[in-house]
Amino acid sequence: MTAQIVPLPSAPATHTANRLFHVADATHRYPGEEVTFHTCLRVQTRLPGGTVSVALPSGLSLLSLTPQESNAVRSCAVTEEAGGLVVEWALTDQVQAGDQIEFTIRSLVNAAEYERSLTSRAALLDAYGQELDSETASIRISTRSSYMAFLPEIYHENEFLNRLLMLFESFWKPVEAQVDQSDVYYDVRLAPAEFLPWMASWIGITWDEGLPEDRKRELLHSAVGLYQSRGTRRALKDYLTLYTQGDVEIVEHRAQNFILGRSAPLGKTIALGKTNLPHSFSVHVQVRREELIQRLGKTQANPEKLFRQRLEAIVDAQKPAHTTFEVYLQVIDGTNNYQKGSDHGQ
């Protein structure tokens, strides 16, 4: 009889496309200061279950962590090991491709007798315990203030003065970091969100706090090109398309309406119709109802009118001063029906 070899069941192939990012909010700390570790999981392929594990080295005390539980996190556990603490977030089976899950750990730097580096390691494990991705973040712990280098050598061994200067250095460190990175505050891609309205005021952008942050940054990034062609039909259309994420059409009216009489000679200045006023144009905007709900909320009364008023404010700020306009708004719902409305602007 020939023995039959039956292969043992194995875990399914892992997907290395799922990435884990792990960083600390600083690279240098003193005893008594806080350090926060940020971990981000970007899911490219479906991840049924699994674990995100973050090792907190000895020398750091745990203050708080998030999230405890959510749609993507089933539970969170903290265990103590020889090298420090280990925080494990157990993922649910609802994690889908395209999800991005963020984890944070706030910790406190313990007292230290000598300068050293502490390393935290984050790992992503699948439901079978196999590691899919990992990343480390390191911080340097100093026991002496760098300000001591500016004092005469006779004071270098003064421990009280060293601790006093460490306090001042901790207070001034965020200010020094802002000064050293001041160029970042003028880059619309990197500037803090609270700086964006201030930057918009420099270039006359009609600001709307209801816009998503990524669209605010895109609008500011395109502002120079829009400003160079300001007052043209193309610039206004690009602005409204970026603002609404909808379809925009602009119709210019260059001739007067035809009226019987001696003042109506045939030619390019006369046209049939009721809206062919010279130096006027019509703006037709088609936007999905989901956009209005996202921007104005479900409880907003008469959102179409409010949204149309915002469009009129943008058109009024971007149009040539001698022109008049009319705005037509079409709101498309899930069944592709729409509601019409118009207002006339001077």
C-alpha positions as CSV (number, residue, x, y, z in Angstrom):
1,M,0.0,0.0,0.0
2,T,1.3,3.4,-0.9
3,A,1.0,6.1,1.7
4,Q,-1.0,9.1,0.5
5,I,0.5,12.5,1.5
6,V,-2.2,15.0,2.3
7,P,-1.0,18.6,2.5
8,L,-1.9,20.5,5.6
9,P,-4.2,23.5,5.2
10,S,-2.2,26.8,5.0
11,A,-3.1,30.4,5.4
12,P,-4.1,32.2,2.3
13,A,-1.5,34.3,0.5
14,T,-1.0,37.7,2.1
15,H,-1.4,41.0,0.4
16,T,1.6,43.3,0.8
17,A,-0.4,46.1,-0.7
18,N,-1.9,46.9,2.7
19,R,0.5,49.4,4.2
20,L,1.2,50.5,7.8
21,F,2.8,53.9,8.6
22,H,4.2,54.7,12.0
23,V,5.7,58.0,13.1
24,A,6.3,60.0,16.3
25,D,5.4,63.7,16.7
26,A,9.0,64.5,17.6
27,T,12.5,63.1,17.2
28,H,13.9,64.6,20.4
29,R,12.5,64.7,23.9
30,Y,13.4,65.3,27.5
31,P,12.3,63.4,30.6
32,G,8.8,64.6,31.7
33,E,7.7,65.5,28.1
34,E,5.0,63.8,26.1
35,V,5.5,62.0,22.8
36,T,2.6,60.8,20.6
37,F,2.9,58.0,18.1
38,H,0.7,58.1,15.1
39,T,-0.1,54.8,13.2
40,C,-2.0,54.7,9.9
41,L,-3.3,51.6,8.2
42,R,-4.1,52.1,4.5
43,V,-6.1,49.1,3.1
44,Q,-5.6,48.4,-0.6
45,T,-7.1,44.9,-0.6
46,R,-9.8,43.5,1.6
47,L,-8.5,42.6,5.1
48,P,-10.9,40.1,6.9
49,G,-9.8,40.5,10.5
50,G,-6.3,40.9,11.6
51,T,-4.4,42.9,14.2
52,V,-2.5,46.2,14.4
53,S,0.2,45.9,17.1
54,V,2.4,48.8,18.5
55,A,5.2,48.2,20.9
56,L,5.9,51.0,23.4
57,P,9.5,50.7,24.7
58,S,10.4,50.8,28.4
59,G,11.2,54.4,29.3
60,L,7.8,55.6,28.1
61,S,4.6,55.5,30.2
62,L,1.2,55.1,28.5
63,L,-1.1,58.0,28.9
64,S,-4.0,57.4,26.5
65,L,-4.7,55.7,23.2
66,T,-7.4,55.8,20.4
67,P,-9.5,54.3,19.2
68,Q,-10.8,51.9,21.8
69,E,-13.5,50.5,19.5
70,S,-15.1,51.5,16.2
71,N,-16.6,50.0,13.1
72,A,-13.1,48.9,12.1
73,V,-11.7,48.0,15.6
74,R,-13.3,45.2,17.6
75,S,-11.3,45.5,20.7
76,C,-8.1,47.0,22.2
77,A,-5.7,45.3,24.6
78,V,-2.6,46.4,26.5
79,T,-0.1,43.8,27.7
80,E,3.2,44.2,29.6
81,E,6.3,42.5,28.3
82,A,10.0,42.6,29.1
83,G,10.8,45.4,26.7
84,G,7.8,47.6,27.6
85,L,4.1,47.6,26.7
86,V,2.4,46.2,23.6
87,V,-0.9,47.7,22.4
88,E,-3.0,45.5,20.1
89,W,-6.0,46.6,18.1
90,A,-8.1,43.6,16.9
91,L,-9.7,44.5,13.5
92,T,-13.2,43.6,12.5
93,D,-14.2,41.8,9.3
94,Q,-15.7,45.1,8.0
95,V,-12.4,46.5,6.9
96,Q,-12.6,47.1,3.1
97,A,-10.3,48.2,0.3
98,G,-9.9,51.9,0.3
99,D,-10.3,52.3,4.1
100,Q,-7.8,54.3,6.1
101,I,-7.7,53.7,9.9
102,E,-5.7,55.9,12.3
103,F,-4.4,54.9,15.7
104,T,-2.7,57.2,18.3
105,I,-0.8,56.5,21.5
106,R,0.1,59.3,23.9
107,S,3.0,58.6,26.2
108,L,5.2,60.2,28.8
109,V,9.0,60.1,28.9
110,N,10.2,58.7,32.2
111,A,13.2,59.8,34.1
112,A,16.5,58.7,32.5
113,E,20.1,58.6,33.8
114,Y,21.8,58.8,30.5
115,E,21.0,59.8,26.9
116,R,19.6,57.0,24.7
117,S,17.3,56.3,21.8
118,L,13.9,54.6,22.2
119,T,12.3,52.8,19.3
120,S,8.6,51.9,18.8
121,R,7.6,49.2,16.3
122,A,4.2,48.9,14.7
123,A,3.2,45.7,12.8
124,L,0.2,44.6,10.8
125,L,-0.8,40.9,11.2
126,D,-3.5,39.0,9.3
127,A,-6.1,36.8,10.9
128,Y,-3.5,33.9,11.0
129,G,-0.9,35.9,12.8
130,Q,1.4,36.4,9.8
131,E,3.1,39.8,9.5
132,L,2.0,41.8,6.5
133,D,3.9,45.0,7.1
134,S,5.8,46.9,9.8
135,E,7.5,50.2,10.5
136,T,9.5,51.7,13.4
137,A,9.7,55.2,14.9
138,S,12.6,56.4,17.0
139,I,13.1,59.3,19.4
140,R,16.2,60.5,21.2
141,I,16.0,61.1,24.9
142,S,18.5,63.7,26.3
143,T,19.3,64.3,30.0
144,R,21.0,67.6,29.4
145,S,19.7,70.8,28.0
146,S,21.3,72.0,24.7
147,Y,21.2,75.5,26.2
148,M,24.0,74.5,28.6
149,A,26.5,74.7,25.7
150,F,26.0,78.5,25.7
151,L,27.1,78.9,29.3
152,P,30.6,79.0,30.7
153,E,32.1,75.6,31.4
154,I,32.0,76.2,35.2
155,Y,28.2,75.8,35.0
156,H,28.1,72.6,33.0
157,E,27.9,70.3,36.0
158,N,25.2,72.3,37.7
159,E,22.3,69.8,37.8
160,F,19.7,72.4,39.0
161,L,20.6,74.8,36.2
162,N,20.5,72.0,33.7
163,R,16.9,71.0,34.7
164,L,15.8,74.7,34.8
165,L,17.1,75.2,31.2
166,M,15.4,72.0,30.1
167,L,12.1,73.5,31.2
168,F,12.7,76.7,29.1
169,E,13.9,74.6,26.2
170,S,10.7,72.6,26.3
171,F,8.6,75.8,26.3
172,W,10.4,77.4,23.4
173,K,10.9,74.3,21.3
174,P,7.5,74.5,19.5
175,V,8.1,78.2,18.7
176,E,11.6,77.4,17.3
177,A,10.1,74.6,15.2
178,Q,7.5,77.0,13.7
179,V,10.2,79.6,12.9
180,D,12.5,76.9,11.3
181,Q,9.6,75.6,9.2
182,S,7.9,78.9,8.4
183,D,8.1,78.2,4.7
184,V,5.6,75.3,5.2
185,Y,2.9,77.7,6.3
186,Y,2.9,79.3,2.8
187,D,2.5,76.0,1.0
188,V,-1.2,75.3,0.4
189,R,-0.4,71.5,0.3
190,L,1.3,71.5,3.8
191,A,-0.1,74.5,5.7
192,P,-2.3,73.9,8.7
193,A,-6.0,74.0,8.0
194,E,-6.5,77.1,10.1
195,F,-4.2,79.0,7.9
196,L,-6.2,78.4,4.7
197,P,-8.8,81.2,5.2
198,W,-5.9,83.7,5.9
199,M,-4.2,82.7,2.6
200,A,-7.5,83.0,0.7
201,S,-7.9,86.6,1.9
202,W,-4.6,87.5,0.1
203,I,-5.9,86.7,-3.3
204,G,-9.6,87.5,-3.1
205,I,-10.9,83.9,-3.0
206,T,-14.6,83.6,-2.0
207,W,-14.2,81.4,1.0
208,D,-16.6,78.7,2.0
209,E,-16.1,76.9,5.3
210,G,-18.4,74.1,4.1
211,L,-16.0,73.0,1.4
212,P,-14.0,69.8,2.1
213,E,-10.4,70.5,3.1
214,D,-8.9,68.8,0.1
215,R,-11.1,71.0,-2.2
216,K,-10.1,74.1,-0.3
217,R,-6.4,73.4,-0.9
218,E,-7.1,72.6,-4.6
219,L,-8.9,75.9,-5.0
220,L,-6.0,77.8,-3.4
221,H,-3.5,75.9,-5.5
222,S,-5.4,76.9,-8.7
223,A,-5.9,80.5,-7.6
224,V,-2.9,82.0,-9.4
225,G,-4.1,80.6,-12.8
226,L,-7.7,81.6,-12.1
227,Y,-6.6,85.1,-11.1
228,Q,-4.5,85.6,-14.3
229,S,-7.6,85.0,-16.4
230,R,-10.1,86.5,-14.0
231,G,-13.1,88.0,-15.8
232,T,-13.2,85.5,-18.6
233,R,-15.8,82.8,-19.2
234,R,-13.1,80.1,-19.0
235,A,-11.9,81.3,-15.6
236,L,-15.4,81.5,-14.1
237,K,-16.3,78.0,-15.4
238,D,-13.1,76.5,-14.0
239,Y,-13.8,78.2,-10.6
240,L,-17.4,77.0,-10.4
241,T,-16.5,73.5,-11.6
242,L,-13.9,73.2,-8.8
243,Y,-16.3,74.7,-6.3
244,T,-19.3,72.5,-7.1
245,Q,-17.8,69.4,-8.6
246,G,-20.7,69.6,-11.0
247,D,-21.4,70.5,-14.6
248,V,-21.1,74.2,-15.5
249,E,-22.2,76.0,-18.7
250,I,-21.9,79.7,-19.3
251,V,-23.9,81.4,-22.1
252,E,-23.0,85.0,-23.1
253,H,-25.7,87.3,-24.5
254,R,-24.2,90.0,-26.7
255,A,-27.2,91.5,-28.6
256,Q,-30.3,93.4,-27.7
257,N,-33.8,91.9,-28.0
258,F,-35.6,92.5,-31.3
259,I,-38.4,95.2,-30.7
260,L,-40.3,96.7,-33.6
261,G,-39.5,100.3,-34.2
262,R,-37.0,102.7,-35.7
263,S,-34.4,101.8,-33.0
264,A,-34.2,98.1,-34.2
265,P,-32.0,98.0,-37.3
266,L,-31.1,94.5,-38.4
267,G,-27.5,93.5,-37.6
268,K,-25.2,91.9,-35.0
269,T,-26.6,94.0,-32.3
270,I,-30.2,92.7,-32.6
271,A,-31.3,89.1,-31.7
272,L,-34.6,87.2,-31.2
273,G,-35.5,86.2,-27.6
274,K,-36.1,87.7,-24.2
275,T,-32.7,87.2,-22.5
276,N,-30.4,88.6,-25.1
277,L,-29.4,91.7,-23.1
278,P,-26.0,93.2,-24.0
279,H,-23.2,92.7,-21.5
280,S,-25.1,89.8,-19.8
281,F,-24.6,86.1,-19.4
282,S,-26.3,83.0,-17.9
283,V,-24.7,80.5,-15.6
284,H,-26.2,77.0,-15.7
285,V,-24.9,74.7,-12.8
286,Q,-25.9,71.1,-12.4
287,V,-24.9,69.6,-9.0
288,R,-25.8,66.3,-7.3
289,R,-28.1,66.4,-4.2
290,E,-25.4,64.5,-2.2
291,E,-23.1,67.6,-2.7
292,L,-25.7,69.9,-1.2
293,I,-26.3,67.6,1.8
294,Q,-22.5,67.3,2.4
295,R,-22.1,71.1,2.2
296,L,-25.2,72.3,4.0
297,G,-26.5,69.3,6.0
298,K,-29.8,67.5,6.0
299,T,-31.6,69.8,8.3
300,Q,-30.9,73.0,6.3
301,A,-34.2,74.7,5.1
302,N,-34.3,75.4,1.4
303,P,-30.8,74.3,0.6
304,E,-31.2,75.0,-3.1
305,K,-31.8,78.7,-2.5
306,L,-28.8,79.0,-0.1
307,F,-26.5,77.2,-2.5
308,R,-27.6,79.4,-5.4
309,Q,-26.9,82.5,-3.3
310,R,-23.3,81.2,-2.7
311,L,-22.9,80.7,-6.4
312,E,-24.2,84.2,-7.1
313,A,-21.6,85.6,-4.6
314,I,-18.8,83.8,-6.5
315,V,-20.0,85.0,-9.9
316,D,-20.5,88.5,-8.7
317,A,-16.9,88.6,-7.4
318,Q,-15.4,87.1,-10.5
319,K,-17.4,88.7,-13.3
320,P,-16.5,92.0,-15.1
321,A,-18.0,95.0,-13.3
322,H,-20.1,96.2,-16.2
323,T,-21.9,92.9,-16.8
324,T,-25.1,91.4,-15.3
325,F,-25.9,87.7,-14.9
326,E,-28.5,85.1,-14.1
327,V,-27.8,81.8,-12.3
328,Y,-29.8,78.6,-13.0
329,L,-29.3,75.7,-10.6
330,Q,-30.2,72.1,-11.3
331,V,-30.1,69.7,-8.4
332,I,-30.0,66.0,-9.4
333,D,-31.2,63.4,-7.0
334,G,-30.8,59.7,-7.1
335,T,-33.5,59.2,-9.7
336,N,-31.9,61.8,-12.0
337,N,-34.8,64.2,-11.5
338,Y,-33.9,67.8,-10.8
339,Q,-35.3,71.0,-9.5
340,K,-34.8,74.3,-11.3
341,G,-34.4,77.8,-10.0
342,S,-32.9,81.1,-11.1
343,D,-32.1,84.5,-9.7
344,H,-30.9,87.6,-11.5
345,G,-27.8,89.4,-10.4
346,Q,-26.6,92.9,-11.1
